[in-house]
Amino acid sequence: MNLNQLQYFLTLSKLEHYTQAAKELKITQPSLSHAMSALEEELGTRLFEKRGRNVVLTKYGKVFQEYVEDALHTLDTGVRKTKAMTGQTTGVIDLAYIYTLGSRFVPQLVGDFLRSNEELKAQFHFTVGNTSKILEGLKEEKYDLAFCSRMEQETEIHFTPVAQEKLVVVTPKGHPLSEKRMVEISEAVKYPQVYFTRDSGLRPVIDKLFAKSGLQPKIAYEIEEDGAMAGLVEQNFGIAIMPDIPLLGQLQVEVLNFLNPGEPRYIYMAQLEGKYQPPMVEKFTRFVQRNRTL
């Protein structure tokens, strides 16, 4: 059984005449007769019966017709959606990113892309999470690309640095450190820390900052999302070393410059190595590379 046989079957069931159906299908009548005989033989039943010069569906042909119509309609929908998702001027981009990029970086970047390419009909599907979960989803091909931290052990993924995040020390109002203009890690380590969980891409970055200085932080609480982290600091659960996100300006906290003894905190565009990317994803990728802020 093949797709042509199913299409021939529906045409013949509609026109009820072999000569007319063959003409519409642009095939010979013997070819149509052979295709229908082969289909009936495979199904083990008669689909058509003669009625004068015409043919009509048998009881079993009518049952089969319903399923063929549903199947071909589903297939046609899949073809149209696939073309729409992967066309040159239309397409869907499944984009994942870490929490710290949700209020400014990603909305601004995507907005700039859409404004710069008004002739394109691009749709974005957004997912937010921590780096570990995002990279897992990327490997499962749930996402086309992602903005996150770099994980050295992820050899299947290509990481391109695209931006840099400023790390700051955040304290409650009136904290002993709040009078300082610049805080060193040796000063921050004296106080309980609200810390990122082990799934976070920022966790190893901040771990390295303390380790490089030979220090061990006092972790009071662990949290995944940076907005929740800032909220805990506001309520005096501890201090935090975290990215300078816009939300901090809306909370009752002190945001202090941090003398970073380690490497800069980079944001990476992550993609699977060697995987096909539809045209719209390629266009967005090139746009991101051209507009890197490094």
C-alpha positions as CSV (number, residue, x, y, z in Angstrom):
1,M,0.0,0.0,0.0
2,N,1.4,3.4,-1.0
3,L,0.3,7.0,-1.0
4,N,-0.6,7.0,-4.7
5,Q,-3.0,4.1,-4.2
6,L,-4.8,5.9,-1.4
7,Q,-5.1,9.1,-3.5
8,Y,-6.4,7.0,-6.5
9,F,-8.9,5.3,-4.2
10,L,-10.4,8.6,-3.0
11,T,-10.6,10.0,-6.5
12,L,-12.4,6.9,-7.8
13,S,-14.7,6.8,-4.8
14,K,-15.7,10.4,-5.6
15,L,-16.1,10.1,-9.4
16,E,-17.4,6.5,-9.4
17,H,-16.1,6.0,-12.9
18,Y,-12.7,4.6,-14.0
19,T,-12.3,6.6,-17.2
20,Q,-13.1,9.9,-15.5
21,A,-11.0,9.1,-12.5
22,A,-8.0,8.1,-14.6
23,K,-8.3,11.4,-16.6
24,E,-8.4,13.5,-13.5
25,L,-5.4,11.6,-12.0
26,K,-3.6,11.9,-15.4
27,I,-2.8,8.2,-15.5
28,T,-4.1,5.4,-17.8
29,Q,-7.2,3.5,-17.0
30,P,-5.3,0.1,-16.9
31,S,-2.9,1.7,-14.4
32,L,-5.8,2.8,-12.2
33,S,-7.4,-0.7,-12.4
34,H,-4.2,-2.4,-11.5
35,A,-3.6,-0.1,-8.5
36,M,-7.1,-0.7,-7.2
37,S,-6.8,-4.5,-7.7
38,A,-3.5,-4.5,-5.8
39,L,-5.1,-2.5,-3.0
40,E,-8.1,-4.8,-2.7
41,E,-5.8,-7.8,-2.7
42,E,-3.7,-6.4,0.1
43,L,-6.8,-5.6,2.2
44,G,-8.3,-9.0,1.3
45,T,-11.7,-7.5,0.4
46,R,-13.6,-5.8,-2.4
47,L,-13.7,-2.0,-2.2
48,F,-15.8,-1.3,-5.3
49,E,-18.6,-3.0,-7.1
50,K,-20.1,-2.3,-10.5
51,R,-23.3,-0.5,-11.0
52,G,-24.1,-0.1,-14.7
53,R,-21.2,1.8,-16.3
54,N,-20.1,3.1,-12.9
55,V,-18.6,1.7,-9.7
56,V,-19.6,2.4,-6.2
57,L,-18.1,1.7,-2.8
58,T,-18.9,-1.5,-1.1
59,K,-19.9,-1.5,2.6
60,Y,-16.2,-2.2,3.4
61,G,-15.0,0.4,0.9
62,K,-17.1,3.1,2.8
63,V,-15.4,2.1,6.1
64,F,-12.0,2.3,4.5
65,Q,-12.8,5.6,2.9
66,E,-13.3,7.3,6.3
67,Y,-9.9,6.3,7.5
68,V,-8.1,7.2,4.2
69,E,-9.7,10.7,4.3
70,D,-8.6,11.2,7.9
71,A,-5.1,9.9,7.1
72,L,-4.5,12.0,4.1
73,H,-5.9,15.1,5.8
74,T,-3.5,14.6,8.7
75,L,-0.6,14.1,6.3
76,D,-1.6,17.2,4.3
77,T,-1.7,19.2,7.6
78,G,1.7,17.9,8.5
79,V,3.2,18.8,5.1
80,R,1.8,22.4,5.3
81,K,3.0,22.9,8.9
82,T,6.4,21.6,8.2
83,K,6.8,23.9,5.2
84,A,5.6,26.8,7.2
85,M,8.0,26.0,10.0
86,T,11.0,25.6,7.7
87,G,10.5,28.0,4.8
88,Q,12.8,30.7,3.7
89,T,10.5,33.6,4.9
90,T,8.4,31.8,7.5
91,G,9.4,29.6,10.4
92,V,9.2,28.8,14.0
93,I,12.2,29.1,16.4
94,D,12.1,27.2,19.6
95,L,14.3,29.2,21.9
96,A,15.3,28.5,25.5
97,Y,17.2,30.7,27.9
98,I,18.2,31.1,31.6
99,Y,16.2,33.1,34.1
100,T,18.6,36.1,34.2
101,L,18.0,36.8,30.5
102,G,14.2,37.0,30.6
103,S,13.6,40.6,31.5
104,R,15.9,42.4,29.1
105,F,18.5,40.4,27.0
106,V,16.2,38.0,25.1
107,P,13.2,40.3,24.6
108,Q,15.5,43.0,23.3
109,L,17.4,40.6,21.0
110,V,14.3,39.0,19.6
111,G,12.6,42.4,19.2
112,D,15.6,43.8,17.3
113,F,15.6,40.7,15.0
114,L,11.9,41.1,14.2
115,R,12.2,44.8,13.6
116,S,15.2,44.3,11.4
117,N,13.5,41.7,9.3
118,E,9.9,42.8,8.9
119,E,9.6,40.9,5.7
120,L,10.0,37.6,7.6
121,K,7.1,35.8,9.3
122,A,9.0,34.4,12.3
123,Q,7.4,32.9,15.3
124,F,9.3,32.3,18.6
125,H,8.4,29.7,21.2
126,F,10.1,30.6,24.5
127,T,11.2,28.3,27.4
128,V,12.9,29.5,30.6
129,G,14.9,27.3,32.9
130,N,18.3,26.6,34.4
131,T,21.3,25.7,32.2
132,S,21.3,21.9,33.0
133,K,17.6,21.5,32.0
134,I,18.0,23.7,28.9
135,L,21.0,21.7,27.6
136,E,19.2,18.5,28.2
137,G,16.3,19.8,26.2
138,L,18.6,21.0,23.5
139,K,20.1,17.5,23.1
140,E,16.6,16.1,22.9
141,E,15.9,18.6,20.1
142,K,13.1,20.3,22.0
143,Y,14.9,23.6,21.2
144,D,16.6,25.0,18.2
145,L,19.1,27.0,20.2
146,A,19.6,28.4,23.7
147,F,21.2,31.2,25.7
148,C,22.8,29.9,28.8
149,S,26.1,29.2,30.6
150,R,28.8,27.0,29.2
151,M,29.2,23.4,30.5
152,E,32.6,22.0,29.7
153,Q,31.5,18.4,29.7
154,E,28.8,19.0,26.9
155,T,30.9,17.9,23.9
156,E,27.8,17.6,21.7
157,I,27.0,21.2,22.0
158,H,28.7,24.2,20.4
159,F,28.9,27.3,22.6
160,T,29.4,30.8,21.1
161,P,30.0,33.7,23.6
162,V,27.5,36.4,22.8
163,A,27.3,38.7,25.8
164,Q,28.7,39.4,29.2
165,E,26.9,39.6,32.5
166,K,28.0,41.9,35.3
167,L,28.2,40.1,38.7
168,V,27.3,42.2,41.8
169,V,27.0,41.6,45.5
170,V,23.5,42.1,46.7
171,T,22.8,42.7,50.4
172,P,19.7,43.7,52.5
173,K,19.3,47.4,53.3
174,G,21.5,48.4,56.2
175,H,23.9,45.5,55.9
176,P,27.5,46.1,57.1
177,L,28.8,45.9,53.5
178,S,26.3,48.4,52.2
179,E,28.5,51.4,52.8
180,K,31.2,50.1,50.5
181,R,31.6,51.1,46.9
182,M,33.5,47.9,45.9
183,V,33.3,44.5,47.7
184,E,36.0,41.9,47.5
185,I,35.3,38.2,47.7
186,S,37.3,38.0,51.0
187,E,34.7,40.4,52.5
188,A,31.7,38.7,51.0
189,V,32.7,35.3,52.3
190,K,32.3,36.4,55.9
191,Y,28.5,36.4,55.5
192,P,25.9,33.7,54.9
193,Q,25.3,33.2,51.2
194,V,22.0,32.8,49.3
195,Y,23.5,30.5,46.6
196,F,22.5,29.0,43.2
197,T,21.6,25.3,43.1
198,R,23.9,22.8,41.6
199,D,21.8,22.6,38.4
200,S,22.4,26.3,37.7
201,G,25.1,27.3,35.2
202,L,26.1,30.1,37.6
203,R,26.9,27.7,40.4
204,P,30.3,26.5,39.0
205,V,31.2,30.1,38.1
206,I,30.7,31.4,41.6
207,D,32.3,28.2,43.1
208,K,35.4,29.0,41.1
209,L,35.5,32.6,42.4
210,F,35.7,31.4,46.0
211,A,38.0,28.5,45.2
212,K,40.5,30.7,43.3
213,S,40.8,32.8,46.4
214,G,41.1,29.7,48.7
215,L,37.8,30.5,50.4
216,Q,34.8,28.4,51.3
217,P,31.4,30.2,51.3
218,K,28.8,29.7,54.1
219,I,25.8,28.6,52.0
220,A,22.7,29.4,54.0
221,Y,20.1,28.7,51.3
222,E,20.1,27.4,47.7
223,I,17.7,28.7,45.0
224,E,17.4,28.1,41.3
225,E,16.0,31.4,40.0
226,D,17.7,34.8,40.4
227,G,14.5,36.8,41.1
228,A,13.7,34.5,44.0
229,M,17.3,34.8,45.2
230,A,17.0,38.6,45.3
231,G,13.8,38.3,47.2
232,L,15.5,36.1,49.9
233,V,18.3,38.7,50.2
234,E,15.7,41.5,50.6
235,Q,14.2,39.5,53.6
236,N,17.6,39.2,55.2
237,F,18.2,35.4,54.5
238,G,21.8,36.3,53.5
239,I,23.8,38.1,50.8
240,A,24.3,36.9,47.2
241,I,26.7,37.1,44.3
242,M,24.5,37.2,41.3
243,P,24.0,39.0,37.9
244,D,22.9,42.6,37.9
245,I,19.3,42.1,36.7
246,P,16.8,44.9,36.3
247,L,14.6,43.5,39.1
248,L,17.2,44.5,41.7
249,G,16.2,48.2,41.2
250,Q,12.7,47.4,42.4
251,L,13.6,45.7,45.6
252,Q,14.8,47.0,49.0
253,V,18.4,45.7,48.5
254,E,21.8,47.2,48.1
255,V,23.6,46.4,44.8
256,L,27.3,46.7,45.3
257,N,30.1,46.5,42.7
258,F,32.0,43.3,43.0
259,L,35.7,43.0,42.5
260,N,35.8,39.7,40.5
261,P,39.0,37.7,40.9
262,G,38.0,35.3,38.2
263,E,37.1,35.3,34.5
264,P,34.2,37.4,33.2
265,R,30.7,35.9,33.3
266,Y,29.8,35.1,29.7
267,I,26.4,34.3,28.2
268,Y,26.6,31.7,25.4
269,M,24.5,30.8,22.4
270,A,24.3,27.0,22.5
271,Q,23.5,24.7,19.5
272,L,23.8,21.0,18.8
273,E,26.9,20.3,16.7
274,G,26.3,19.2,13.1
275,K,22.5,19.3,13.3
276,Y,20.3,20.6,10.4
277,Q,18.9,24.1,11.1
278,P,16.0,25.4,9.1
279,P,16.5,28.8,7.2
280,M,14.8,30.9,9.9
281,V,16.9,29.5,12.7
282,E,20.0,30.2,10.5
283,K,18.9,33.8,9.9
284,F,18.4,34.4,13.6
285,T,21.8,32.7,14.5
286,R,23.6,35.0,12.0
287,F,21.8,38.0,13.5
288,V,22.9,37.1,17.0
289,Q,26.5,36.6,15.9
290,R,26.6,40.0,14.1
291,N,25.1,41.7,17.2
292,R,27.3,40.2,19.9
293,T,28.1,42.7,22.6
294,L,31.6,41.3,23.4
